[in-house]
Amino acid sequence: MFNRRRITAALIGLIVLVLAGWFVKDGISGDDTKSAPTSSSASAAPSGDAAAAKGKVAGEESGLPVKPLTGLPPQASDTWKLIKAGGPYPYPRNDDVTFQNREKVLPAKGSGYYREYTVKTPGSPDRGARRLVTGTGKELYYTEDHYKSFVVVDPSR
């Protein structure tokens, strides 16, 4: 009987430690994404106009496929309008934050180069998997599968 109590207490203690570690990790990673300044995000939001004037789409040198904004789900256009307006965003803790490119699908750039924004998914109980990612070089990327793949977006079309 005594051994069962010790084992039960040890298992409960282990579960508490794991949950505490998970919450601490989640809190730390949430703080990291907020550490980048957002005051200049409206001015740094890519317009795509300069690249379009030259007949090139910013980001096409990445080798990723290029798609017109009109070829994406309509919610992507809604998110693009919010980016150009500087917000407000539907997920303020998660939108207009640094995208760290951990999957290394996008071209390698320095920390803080990319910012990410949620593209709403109708019927999804959470943020869903769709995102727009902007680069300070006026690039605009879209992913529908939570960063597994991207396309370069031409916002002028």
C-alpha positions in Angstrom: 0.0 0.0 0.0 2.8 2.4 0.9 4.6 1.8 -2.4 1.4 2.6 -4.4 1.1 6.0 -2.6 4.7 6.8 -3.4 4.3 5.8 -7.0 1.1 7.8 -7.3 2.7 10.9 -5.7 5.7 10.6 -8.0 3.5 10.4 -11.1 1.4 13.4 -10.0 4.6 15.3 -9.3 6.0 14.4 -12.7 2.8 15.5 -14.5 2.9 18.8 -12.6 6.5 19.4 -13.6 5.8 18.6 -17.3 2.8 20.9 -17.3 4.7 23.7 -15.6 7.6 23.4 -18.1 5.1 23.5 -20.9 3.5 26.7 -19.6 6.9 28.3 -19.0 8.1 27.4 -22.5 4.9 28.8 -24.0 5.2 32.0 -22.1 8.9 32.4 -23.1 8.2 31.8 -26.8 5.2 34.2 -26.7 7.5 36.9 -25.2 10.1 36.3 -27.9 7.7 37.0 -30.7 6.6 40.3 -29.0 10.2 41.6 -28.5 10.5 42.9 -32.0 9.3 46.5 -32.3 5.9 46.8 -34.0 5.7 50.6 -34.2 7.2 50.7 -37.6 5.3 47.7 -38.9 2.8 49.9 -40.8 5.6 51.8 -42.6 7.5 48.5 -43.2 4.5 46.7 -44.6 5.4 45.8 -48.2 3.4 47.4 -50.9 4.7 45.5 -53.8 4.1 48.6 -56.0 7.8 49.3 -56.7 8.5 45.7 -57.7 5.3 45.6 -59.8 6.3 48.8 -61.6 9.5 47.1 -62.8 7.6 44.0 -63.9 9.1 41.9 -61.1 7.5 40.5 -58.0 9.5 40.9 -54.8 10.6 37.5 -53.7 10.4 35.7 -57.0 14.2 35.2 -56.9 13.5 32.7 -54.1 12.5 30.2 -56.8 9.1 29.6 -55.1 6.1 29.6 -57.3 4.4 33.0 -57.9 0.6 33.4 -57.5 -1.6 36.5 -57.8 -3.3 37.6 -54.7 -6.6 37.1 -56.5 -5.7 33.4 -56.9 -5.6 32.9 -53.1 -8.6 32.5 -50.7 -10.5 35.7 -50.3 -9.4 35.9 -46.6 -5.8 36.4 -47.8 -6.9 39.7 -49.5 -8.6 40.7 -46.2 -5.4 40.1 -44.3 -3.4 42.0 -46.9 -5.7 45.0 -46.5 -5.1 44.9 -42.7 -1.3 44.7 -43.2 -1.4 47.7 -45.5 -3.5 49.6 -43.0 -1.3 48.6 -40.1 -4.0 46.6 -38.3 -5.9 46.0 -36.1 -5.4 42.3 -36.5 -7.8 39.6 -35.4 -5.1 37.8 -33.3 -3.1 40.6 -31.8 -0.8 38.2 -29.8 0.1 36.3 -33.0 -0.2 38.7 -35.9 2.5 41.3 -36.8 5.1 39.3 -35.0 8.5 38.1 -36.1 8.4 35.0 -38.2 11.6 33.0 -37.5 11.7 30.9 -40.6 12.7 27.8 -38.6 11.5 25.5 -41.4 14.0 27.3 -43.7 11.6 27.3 -46.6 11.9 31.0 -47.2 15.3 32.6 -48.1 17.6 32.9 -45.1 17.6 36.4 -43.7 18.6 38.0 -40.4 16.4 37.9 -37.3 13.4 40.2 -37.5 13.4 40.3 -41.3 10.0 38.4 -41.7 6.7 39.2 -40.0 3.7 36.9 -40.0 -0.1 37.4 -40.1 -3.1 35.0 -39.8 -5.3 34.3 -42.8 -8.6 33.3 -41.3 -9.9 29.8 -42.1 -13.7 29.7 -42.2 -15.0 27.0 -39.9 -11.7 26.5 -38.1 -12.0 26.6 -34.3 -8.5 28.2 -34.0 -6.2 30.3 -36.2 -5.9 27.6 -38.7 -2.8 26.9 -40.8 -2.9 29.8 -43.3 -0.5 32.7 -43.0 0.8 35.7 -44.9 4.5 36.4 -44.3 6.1 39.7 -45.2 9.7 40.6 -45.6 11.4 44.0 -45.2 12.4 43.7 -48.8 8.7 44.1 -49.8 8.2 40.3 -50.2 4.9 38.7 -49.6 4.5 35.0 -49.1 1.5 32.8 -48.4 1.4 29.3 -46.8 -1.7 27.2 -46.5 -0.1 24.4 -44.6 1.5 26.1 -41.6 4.9 26.8 -43.1 5.5 23.5 -44.9 5.3 25.2 -48.3 5.1 28.8 -49.5 4.2 30.7 -52.7 5.4 34.2 -53.5 2.3 36.5 -53.7 1.9 39.2 -56.4 -0.3 41.7 -54.6 -0.8 43.8 -57.8 -2.7 41.0 -59.5 
